[in-house]
């Protein structure tokens, strides 16, 4: 039974990874396509390879947080953890699919964190653990990182573009500056893909690690997640890149560089601290930062409300869904 | 496209291209007006009416652009210029083409015979207005460069150099108008014809005036960031 459930979890985890590659990875790369720093083909290759590398080489910290940082799984018996983590994965996968269908700007990170919290609460309601034993302190840090990451992205993008503006655009011919940044943007595109892979792979494989129950994260799980993301970029992400990229043509190389550099740095810092943050929300923060520095013709701030709303909604929905699925599992399995 | 989560929405509506298109329509309308006066002088009144319709169409097109901008530039947009400054600039720029439309219609009210020297003066006035609006278009043309350079000091300076030129040309239009008024009031023409031609001159003056005011609003918009 446990074997079947583990295989199911691996399949769903792969699907979530695929979805992350198809949408979120594609979004983080679309800024490079919008400025035409790379062709679509080049972007897909760069994204697949670097997402994979980021996930497999640097994804373990965040994965650990998702797997063991929220629910004290060492205190629960193995079968329970399998059911709970599987419920969380199904719940997050389902919510991500629904939200994607309705084109809501939700975050896979928020979904999985909400879902794992739901698993913890279900365990509490069954009196396997006490409410205080859920790692609220880690959860608080995660929520703080959700607030800080878009702000840090905005600040860094603002400073980066301001520097470019004052030191380069004021002094040299625009065409010359943009020409140099065309090449630099190829590097930041890689940087973003790597950072994104390192942080978002956990959303897909964190629960799998909980299910397997190893002391440390097995390498093959990260490889599996990285592969899922890469496949997602290659099989569906290119459409997203194309559509988004077509609509953001005003993003020139200097602007794309600033936004990408800020996003990747923020997300990579979060990864090294083991904090699961939303890359998409960080990009939005960074774009606003470039806009505040006078870099963009128009930034639509209404999106910010939508994002805050999707945040507030995602965590309880994912949690509630997990509790429901878990209850069904416990009744029938 | 379904199954799609994206960040597209963060990139808002940008009105600057539309502003430029609107400015170009104003320039074209003045060009047509010049042709209309030529046709009138040749007594080709069919052509005069045809050109009136063509100017009407341009004005309608300009209105659509104006509405597009007003409908999309909402408070939630963060732009490199102040929203009110931008909308005020658009309003004044729109006056240029509105006055072109007025004059276009006034030319079809009556068939007037006028002495050659008055027609010559009109020709001079029209070409001076054309010159003014051409200079103005060059000013507005800088908008995309201004955005590309994030309003670098050099680019602002290059752009705003056109503003005093527009103002000087508008002043020259004023001088020609004064001369034309004097000529008209002292001519032997029938008083009703004089009245109508004076109206033309006054409204042509409004066109030149609006061009100068729009240039000024452009400067306010660029400097008021």
Interface residues (C-beta under 8 A of the other chain):
Chain A: X22 X23 X24 X27 X30 X97 X99 X100 X101 X103 X104 X105 X106 X161 X165 X169 X170 X174 X178 X236 X239 X240 X243 X244 X247 X248 X250 X251 X252 X280 X283 X284 X287 X288 X291 X292 X293 X294 X295 X296 X297 X298 X299 X300 X301 X302 X303 X306
Chain B: X1 X2 X3 X4 X5 X6 X7 X8 X9 X10 X11 X12 X13 X14 X15 X16 X74 X76 X77 X78 X79 X80 X145 X147 X148 X149 X150 X151 X152 X153 X154 X225
